[in-house]
Amino acid sequence: MSVEESLERIAALADTLEAEEGVCPVSRIKLVTWIANQLSDLDVLIAAGQEPPPALRKLYAEWIRVT
């Protein structure tokens, strides 16, 4: 997977999280970086496809509440 494809995948996950869990109170770049850090393993990112894994959804919901 190329860097561009990885970024597109992460951006799609960010869109889904914001649409389904709530808008992120920080900048888009911080959100994308946060997702990349949570899914640091390329295999996890590939397996995630277009749907955020349940654990990522939970972490995101907690993160936006405290941010």
C-alpha positions in Angstrom: 0.0 0.0 0.0 1.4 3.4 -1.0 1.6 6.4 1.3 -1.1 8.1 -0.7 -3.4 5.0 -0.4 -2.7 4.9 3.4 -3.6 8.6 3.8 -6.8 8.1 1.7 -7.8 5.1 3.8 -7.1 7.1 7.1 -9.1 10.1 5.7 -12.0 7.8 4.9 -11.9 6.3 8.4 -11.8 9.9 9.8 -14.9 10.8 7.8 -16.7 7.7 9.0 -15.8 8.4 12.7 -16.9 12.0 12.5 -20.2 11.1 10.8 -21.1 8.3 13.1 -19.5 9.2 16.5 -19.4 13.0 16.4 -17.3 15.8 15.0 -13.7 16.0 16.2 -12.9 19.2 18.1 -9.3 19.4 16.8 -7.9 20.0 13.3 -8.2 17.5 10.5 -4.4 16.9 10.5 -4.5 16.1 14.3 -7.4 13.7 13.7 -5.6 11.9 10.8 -2.4 11.7 12.9 -4.3 10.4 15.9 -5.9 7.6 13.7 -2.5 6.8 12.2 -1.0 6.4 15.6 -3.9 4.2 16.7 -3.5 2.0 13.6 0.3 2.1 13.5 0.4 -1.5 12.1 -0.2 -1.5 8.4 -2.0 -4.8 8.6 -4.5 -3.3 11.0 -5.1 -0.4 8.5 -5.6 -2.8 5.6 -7.9 -5.0 7.6 -10.0 -1.9 8.7 -11.1 -1.2 5.1 -13.6 1.6 5.1 -15.1 0.8 8.5 -13.3 1.7 11.7 -12.6 -1.2 14.0 -14.8 -1.3 17.1 -11.8 -0.5 19.4 -11.0 2.6 17.3 -14.6 3.7 17.5 -14.5 3.4 21.3 -11.2 5.2 21.6 -12.4 8.0 19.3 -15.6 8.5 21.3 -13.6 8.8 24.5 -11.0 11.1 22.9 -13.5 13.6 21.5 -15.3 13.8 24.9 -12.1 14.8 26.8 -10.6 17.0 24.0 
